[in-house]
Amino acid sequence: MKCPVCNVGQVQPGKTTLTLENDGVKLDVQGVPPMICANCGQETVSEEVKAKILKAVQEASAGNAPGGNA
């Protein structure tokens, strides 16, 4: 599959860590599975992965994250 940004490179599956902040709560999301362009390095994630990340950030902001102080 070609990169949706540069339209040149082929994308390959990878793993990355995202650091996000919501309502003053920082959350490191490890093991995020982006598709990474071999040409420009752009990382893209599926809508399903985006939804899971958003849910994790919202739960962490509400104090419901695993290991949290809820």
N, C-alpha and C positions, 0 to 999 in steps of 0.2 A: 504494500500500500504506500502511495506517495504522501509526503508531508502536506498537511493542509495549509501550512504557512508559506514555505518556500516553493512547494510544488516540484521539487527536484529530488530531494533525498528520500530514501526508503525508511520507513519507521520500523523500529524493533522494540519488543517489550523490554522493560527495565524495572528497576525499583528505586524509589527515592523517599526522602523524608521531607515533609512539609511542616513549616512552623507557621501556625495561624493564630490570630488573636480575635476574640469576640467578647465584648463587654468587659474588657480589661483582663480576660483570662487567656493566657498563652497555652497553646496545645501543640505538642510535637506529634504528628501523625506519621508513624514509621511504616515502611513496607508498602507505600502507595505504588500501584502498578501503572505507570504511565507508558505511553508509546513514545519513544524518543527518536527524533530524526537524526540519521547518520550524517546529514549535510549541515544543518543549521543548529542542531541541538535542542530544538523546540520540544518541550514535553507536553503532551496532551493526555487527558484522562477521559474516560467514558462518562456519560451522564449517570450511570449507575454508581460509579465510584464517587463522583461529585456528591451525589445524594447521601452516600454513606459517610463521607467526610463531614458534610454539613450537619448531619445528625450527631456525629461524635462531638463536634464543636459546640452544638447547642446543649448537649447533655453535660459537657464539661463546664459550660457557663452556668448551668443550673445546679452544679455540684453533684452530678450523678455519674461522673466518670469513675471507672474502676480505680480504687485506691484513693478516691476523693474523700473529703471530709463531710459528706452529706449525712 
